[in-house]
Amino acid sequence: MFLSGDIIKNYELIKNDLVGKGIATSITKTSAPMTEGWSSGGANWPGKDPNDKTEFNYYDNDGNFVKTAGLQLLQGRDIDLKNYPTDSNAVILNEKAVKVMGFKNPIGQLINRGAWNTEWHVIGVVKDFILQSPYDTVRPMIIQGPKANWFNLIHVRMNDARATADNLAAMEKYSNSITRNILSNIFL
């Protein structure tokens, strides 16, 4: 669902209600669809070769991205502002990014997003996953916490303990009970 108008204003209410009612198990705001990369650029890290021009896919989220996307966490943890307020500046790397950066122990490492000159601390590593075409090679990825503050979409992980038809019916009923427009654009 694209973020706009009443959806932006009511995001926390929507998130808490959908999880509280058992319709969803996790919700996150992101910068791009989970099937597309809308942002890329360089990065700096300790020990980087000055001639390294590696381009990273950047992906912003407000927390619970690993859980919502169903990614496999290999080290560390997901971004969680509720329990770790410093996660605003946290990042999660994919395996390819860890390899490119040459980190033996990535958790706690500091990286900088090139021209933006913002320092981020690594809190997790996820297994490489297909972001765009399955025919392309996996690119190194940096999943940034909410300090990046570039959010365009909401992703909802439906409750697997309920039938999809029940979740969809509950979403429809829920959206109609708040306003007919707030959730009308949710991509399920």
C-alpha positions in Angstrom: 0.0 0.0 0.0 1.4 3.4 -0.9 1.5 5.9 2.0 -0.6 8.9 1.5 -3.1 11.2 3.3 -5.0 9.4 6.1 -2.8 6.3 5.9 0.2 8.4 6.9 -1.7 10.1 9.8 -3.1 6.8 11.0 -0.2 4.4 10.5 0.4 3.6 14.1 -3.3 3.1 14.7 -3.6 0.8 11.7 -0.5 -1.2 12.6 -1.6 -1.7 16.3 -5.2 -2.5 15.3 -4.3 -5.1 12.7 -1.8 -6.8 14.9 -4.0 -6.5 18.0 -7.0 -8.1 16.2 -4.8 -11.0 15.0 -5.2 -10.1 11.3 -1.5 -9.4 10.9 1.6 -10.6 12.7 3.9 -7.8 11.5 3.7 -4.5 9.6 6.5 -2.2 8.4 6.9 1.0 6.4 9.5 0.8 3.7 11.0 2.9 1.0 10.2 0.5 -1.9 8.2 -2.7 -2.6 9.8 -5.9 -1.4 10.3 -6.9 -5.0 12.1 -3.8 -6.2 15.1 -1.7 -5.5 14.5 2.0 -5.7 17.7 3.3 -4.2 21.4 2.5 -4.7 24.7 4.1 -3.9 28.1 3.7 -2.4 29.1 3.2 1.2 32.2 3.5 3.4 33.4 1.1 6.1 36.6 0.5 8.1 39.3 -1.0 5.8 37.6 -0.1 2.6 39.8 0.1 -0.5 39.7 3.7 -1.7 39.2 2.4 -5.2 36.2 0.3 -4.4 33.2 1.7 -6.2 30.7 -1.0 -5.2 27.0 0.0 -5.5 24.7 -1.2 -2.8 20.9 -1.5 -2.9 19.5 0.6 0.0 16.2 -0.2 1.6 14.7 1.9 4.4 12.2 0.6 7.0 10.8 1.5 10.4 11.4 -1.9 12.0 10.4 -5.5 11.8 11.5 -5.8 8.2 13.0 -9.2 8.6 9.9 -10.5 10.3 7.5 -8.9 7.9 9.4 -10.0 4.8 10.0 -13.5 6.2 13.8 -13.2 5.7 16.3 -15.6 7.3 18.3 -13.8 10.0 21.8 -15.3 10.1 23.4 -13.1 12.8 22.1 -10.4 15.2 18.5 -9.2 15.2 15.8 -7.2 13.4 15.4 -3.5 13.7 13.3 -2.9 16.8 12.8 0.7 17.9 10.5 -0.2 20.8 13.2 -2.2 22.6 16.3 -0.5 21.1 15.8 3.3 20.5 19.3 3.5 19.0 18.0 1.3 16.1 17.0 4.5 14.3 20.6 4.4 13.1 20.8 0.7 12.7 21.4 -1.3 9.5 21.0 -4.9 8.5 23.3 -6.3 5.8 22.8 -9.1 3.4 25.4 -11.8 3.0 26.8 -10.2 -0.2 27.3 -6.9 1.6 29.2 -8.6 4.4 31.4 -10.3 1.9 32.1 -7.1 -0.1 33.0 -5.3 3.1 35.2 -8.1 4.3 33.6 -8.2 7.7 34.5 -11.3 9.8 32.3 -10.0 12.6 29.8 -7.6 11.1 27.7 -7.0 14.3 28.7 -3.6 15.8 30.6 -2.4 12.7 30.1 1.2 11.7 29.3 2.1 8.1 28.7 5.4 6.4 26.4 6.0 3.4 28.8 7.7 1.1 27.7 11.2 0.1 25.0 11.4 2.9 27.7 11.1 5.5 25.4 9.4 8.0 26.9 6.8 10.4 25.0 3.5 10.9 25.7 0.6 13.2 25.3 -3.0 12.0 22.9 -5.1 14.1 22.0 -8.0 11.8 22.8 -10.0 8.8 20.2 -11.7 6.6 20.6 -14.5 4.1 20.8 -13.2 0.5 17.4 -13.0 -1.1 16.0 -12.1 -4.5 15.0 -8.5 -4.6 14.3 -8.0 -8.2 14.7 -10.4 -11.1 15.7 -14.0 -10.3 17.9 -13.9 -13.4 20.1 -11.1 -11.9 22.9 -11.7 -9.5 22.2 -10.8 -5.9 23.6 -7.3 -5.1 25.0 -6.2 -1.8 22.2 -4.6 0.3 22.0 -2.3 3.3 18.7 -2.2 5.1 18.5 1.0 7.0 16.6 1.9 10.1 14.0 4.8 10.3 16.5 7.6 10.5 16.7 7.4 6.7 13.0 8.5 6.8 12.1 7.7 3.2 8.9 5.8 3.4 6.5 5.1 0.5 4.7 1.8 1.3 3.3 -0.3 4.1 3.8 -4.1 4.0 1.6 -6.4 6.0 2.4 -9.9 7.0 -0.9 -11.7 7.4 -1.5 -14.1 10.3 -0.6 -17.6 9.1 -2.8 -19.1 11.8 -5.8 -17.8 9.9 -7.1 -18.7 6.5 -6.2 -16.1 3.8 -9.9 -15.7 3.0 -10.6 -14.9 6.7 -7.7 -12.4 6.8 -8.9 -10.7 3.6 -12.5 -10.5 4.9 -11.2 -9.1 8.2 -9.1 -6.5 6.4 -12.1 -5.4 4.4 -14.3 -5.2 7.4 -11.6 -3.3 9.3 -11.0 -0.8 6.5 -14.7 -0.1 6.2 -15.0 0.5 9.9 -12.4 3.2 10.0 -12.9 5.0 6.7 -13.6 3.7 3.3 -10.3 5.2 2.0 -7.6 4.5 4.7 -6.8 0.9 3.7 -8.3 0.8 0.3 -4.9 0.6 -1.4 -3.3 -2.1 0.7 -1.3 -4.6 -1.3 -1.8 -8.0 0.2 
